[in-house]
Amino acid sequence: MSQKTPPSRDDLRRLHFIDALFAHVTGHDLYLANQIKSAIAFTLADLEAQIAADPAKAASYDAAFNAAAAELLAKQFAHLPKQGFFHWDASLTLAAATPLFTRAEIMTGLRHLARYREATLLVTNLRPALIPPGRRATPRRVRDYDEALAFIRALAAARTARSANLQLLFL
C-alpha cells in the first residue's frame, strides 16, 4: 500500500484560493477546485521546470499562478453577460499603487461595472506593490498597505449602487 504525501502548505493555500475565486463554478467543492488548480499548474509546467533548475525563481511562481487564475476568471466572466468583471493589477507600474493612481484605476473599474447588478472587482498584487518581497515590512509600508485596502473598500462602497452586489477580491 503506497502512502500519499500530504499536500504542502502552498498547495493548500492555492486550493482554497481557487475554491474562493471560482465558487460560482465549483459550489465550494474542493475536488472541482483541485481540478482547476491542477489545470492552472499544468499551464505553468515550464515555470516549474525552471524553478527546479533555479530555486531562486520560486517567488515568481505565486505571481504567475495568480495571473493565470485571474486570466481564467476573466474568461469565465466573459461568458456570463449579466455579470461584470474588472481586474486591476497594482504592480503594472511603479506608481500604480500610489493613492492617486489607485483611485483612478478603481474608479475606472467601478464605472465599467456600474451597469451590472452582479459584479466582481479583482485587485491583484497590491501587497507586493506596497511591501516588495525581499524587503522589510516596515511599519510605514504596512500602514500604507492597510490604508490602501481601507481606501479601496470605502471607495467601492461609496461608488456602488445599493441594488448592486459587488464582490471585491484582493490577491
FENJOTA-V737265 format. One line per field, one symbol per residue. burial: 1 if it has 16 or more other C-alpha atoms within 10 Angstrom, else 0. A space follows every 10 residues. Layout:
BEGIN
burial=???
END
This chain:
BEGIN
burial=0000000000 0001111111 1100010101 0111011001 1000001100 1000000000 0000111111 0011001000 0011111111 1000011000 0110111011 0011011111 1111111111 1000000000 1001100110 0100010001 0000010000 1
END
